């Protein structure tokens, strides 16, 4: 990546970028042989180049390990073009494809990703997180070789490997009292920020449950099997030994068992019942202590006719 490739203020049309990406894929020697795919960065400002250099350093440090986890051994990785854009350019090219709160996107072929670097601080996400998130999508697209993967797997894996999850996020999901049904997170996520946020967090919990049950390599194994069989449900059954439908049902049951009591507390009837129990237990304990104290005082009373000591 060199600064003499800095683009003019008005970035090229998206169609031109897709054409350039295709040419790069056809004209370059394949890069996957124990090496991550090459990422070519383009930016339209000095601030954008600073973010691009940060992302390049991240890819040099983590790209090989990420590609090894997610790409099947038989896949020859293609070059990925990463556009680091100002908000106006990002909205111009991708505004109709993603919600208005989105700051990153990966085109479905896995050869083009883009970041809106100017809005990263406003949404509380770092360049490393967003870049790795979109690169996971790119690797999954390339690894599946055009075969469909459910959105929950895409987004859960992207959040896991992007390092975007914190314990407080799980707590806030549960306190919402609404853990989405995994079987409904197969395609596009809800458009509203709140509902989409719950969908993202649920997807991560599902991917982490998969990893706990079937090992850390399970996502890559699912990608490889999907590419080979042409069917994610078939691949899921082959890799895990159970149907995806059974996994969805077990996941929902596990969420209810693990967090159901906390969900109950987030709703007024449950909270009212809990407060009533606390008051009942507290009142009963206080009454018991009062009676015990009265009994002790009676025991301390002097026998009849015995002088009191002053």
N, C-alpha and C positions, 0 to 999 in steps of 0.2 A: 504494500500500500504506500503510495507516494503522493505528496501534496500537489504535484504537477497535474494530477488527474482530477483536481477540484472542479466541480461542475459550475456552470454559471448560475446566477440566482434563480432563474426559471428552469426547473428540472425538466428532463426529457419526458414526453408522454409515456404513460404506462405501457401502451402497446409496443412502443419502441424498446422498452426495457425487457418485455417478454421476448421480443425477437432477439435481442442481444443475448439473453439468457439461453435461448435455444441454440444460438450459434456457439456460445461458449461450451455448451454440453456436447455439441457435435464435433467441435474442432480441437478439443483438448485431450491429452492423454488421460485415461481414467486414473483417479487418485486413491481409490480404496484398495489398499493392500497392507492392512495394519496401520493405515494413516487416515486421519479424518478428512472429509471433503474440504477442498479449498474454499475459503470465503473471500469474495471480492467486495470491498467496501466502497461506497460512493456517498458523498455528502455535498451539501450546497452552501455551507458556511464554515467559518473557522471553528465555531462552537460545535458544529456537527462533526468536524474532523477530530476534535478532541474526544468526543464520545466514541467515534469509530475506532480510534487508537486504543481506547480503554477496552472496547469489545474485542478487538484483535488480540490484545494481551490475554484476555479471558479465554479466547478460543485456542490460543497457543498452549495455554496451561491445562485446559480441561477438554478440549475438543476430541482428542484421541480416545480418552476413556469413555466419553459420552457416545461416540460413534461405535465403539466396540460393544457397548451394552445394548445398543438399539438396532444396529444394522446387521442383517443376516450376513454370514461369511461370504455368500455367493454374490452379494450386491456390489456393484462397482459404483462408488459414490460420484455424483456429478457436482460441479462447482455451484456454490450458492452465492447469489448476489445479495448483499445487504445494503439497503438504502437507509441512510440516516437523514431524516427529513425535518424541516420546519413544519409547524402545525398546518399552515396554509397548504403546502404541497401534499402533506399526508392526507388531509381532508379531501383535497381535490382528486387524488388518485384512489383513495380507499374509503372515503366517507360513506359511500352507498353500500359497502360490503360489510362493515362492522358497526357496532353501536357507537354513539358519540363519546362514550367514556373510554373507548379502546385506544391504546397507545402503541400497539404492536400488531403485526399481521404476518401470516405465512401463506403464500399462494399455494394452491392445492397440489402443484407439481413437486413442491419441495425444492425448487431452484431459486426462489425469490422470497426474501423477507424484508420487512421495513419497520423502522422505529420512528415514532414521533418524539424526538429527544427533548423538545422544548416543554412538553407537558409532563415529563416524568416526575419532577418534584411535586407538581400539583396533585398527582394521584398517589404519591407516597411509594413509588416503586423506583428501584435503581436500574441503571443501564445494564448491569450484569444480569439481574433477574429477568428483565424483559428480553434481552438478547438470547440468553440460554433458553428461555421459554419458547421463543419462536424457532430457535434452531432445533429443539426437540421435535416440534411439529414438522420441520423440514426433513429431519431424519426419518420420522415415522412415515411421512408421505413417500419418500424415496424407498424406504425399506419394504413397504407394503406393495410397491410397484403397481399403483393404481387400484388396488383392492380396498374395499371399504373397511374402515375401523371405526368403532363407535366413538362419539364425541367424548364420553366420560373417560375412555382410555387415553385419548389424545390429551385432554386437558389435565387429567390426574397425573399423567406421566410428565407433562410439561411443568406442572407446579412442583412435583417432587424433585425433578432434576434441576429445576431453576432455583430451588432453595427458597421458595416464596412462603412457606408455611410456618406458622408459629403456634404454640399451644393456645394462646389467647384466641386465635382464629377458630379453633375447634370449640372452645367454650362459647364464643359468640354464635356459632352455628347452632349449637344445642340450645342456648338461651332463646334463640329465635323460636324454638318449639316446632320447627318445620324442617325435617330432613327429607329432601326430595327423593322420589322413587327412582332408583337407578335405571329401571327399564324405560323411563321417560327421557333419559338423557342420552339418547342415541344419535340425535342429529343436532340441529342448531339449538343453542341455549336460549332461554328467555331474553327478551330485549331489555327489560328494566334492569337497572344496576343491582338492586337488592336481590331480585330473584336469580339473576345470573351469578351473583356472588355466592349464594347458597349452592347453586349447581356446581360451581368450581370447587368449593370446599368439600362437597359430597363426593365429587369425582376423585379428589385426592385421597380421601378416606378409603374409597373403594380400591384404588391402586395399591395403597399401602397394605390393605387387608390381603390383596392378591399376593404381594411380595412376602408377607408374613406366612401365608399358607403354602406358597409354592416356590419360594426362593427369590432372591433379588434379580435373577436373570429372566423372570417370567414375562416381562413386557417384550423383551427382544425375542423370546421364544414364540410369543403370540404373533408378533410381526412376521417372523419367518414362516410360521405355519399358515398364516393367512395368505401370504404371497404364494405359497406352494399349493394350497388347496383351493384358493379362490373364494373362501368363505370364512368369515370370522367365527360364526357359531361352530362350524366344524373344527376350526383351529382351536377354539376354546376347549371343546370336549377332548381333543387329542392331547393338549398340553396339560390340562388340569384334571381330567378324568371325570368331569361333571359338565352339565349343560350350563350355558350362560344364564338361562332362566332360573335354574336352581341357585346359582351364585347370587343373582339379584334378590331372590326371596330370602336366602340365608343372611345376606348383607342387611336387608331391612330388619330382619328379626334381631340381628346382633346390635344394630343401632338402638332398637327399642329396649333391648335388655340392658345395654351398657349405659344409655343416656335417658331411658324412659322416666326415671324418677326425677331427673333434673328438668326434663321437658314439662312434667306435671307442675313443677314449682313455677314455671314461667306463665302459667295460666291462672286467672283469678280464682276459679273454684278450688284448684289444688292448693293455691297459696292460702286461701281462707281456711281450708281444712287443716293445713299444717299449723297455722296460727292458733286455731281452736285447740288443737292437740297440745301445743306448747303451753297455752294458758291453763288448760285442764291439768296437765302434769305439774306445772309450776304451782297452781293453786292447791292441788292435792299434797304436794311436798310441804308447802308452807303450813297447811292444816296439821299434817302429821308432826312437824317440828313443834308447833304450838302445843299440841296435846302432850308430846313428850316432855316439854318444858314444864307444863302444869303438873304433870305427874311427879317430876323431880322436886318441884316446890312443895308439893304435899308431903313427900317423904322427908323433907327438911324441917317440917313443922314440929316443934317440941311436944312431947307427950303431955297430956292434961295434968296440971298441978305442978309441972316442972317450971322453975323460975327461968325467965328469959335473961340472957346475957346482954348487957348494954355495951 
